[in-house]
Amino acid sequence: MPYPELKAILTDIGTEELGHLEMIGSIVYQLTKNLTPEEIKKAGFEDYFVDHTTGIYPTSASGQPYTAASMQVKGDPITDLHEDLAAEAATT
């Protein structure tokens, strides 16, 4: 970001969004930490649980792990923000 005043705003936004991810991870952990093996199988978590136990591992609904490869970056801050907004709008 070539504009220092905007760099701080984007850093604040990114920090806030990571905080949301942390809260969601904590909620999922609290809801799953005391599951019995039978409950894990009944809920369909057995494949995930074998790999990650109660740790939070971000994946898509199809089970694909999150990677930064899904992010589009052109090098121009305005273009990148528009790309991000368009991608966000497409998922809602």
Secondary structure, 3 states (H helix, E strand, C coil): CCCHHHHHHHHHHHHHHHHHHHHHHHHHHHHHCCCCHHHHHHCCCHHHHHHHCCCCCCECCCCCECCHHHCCCCCCHHHHHHHHHHHHHHHC
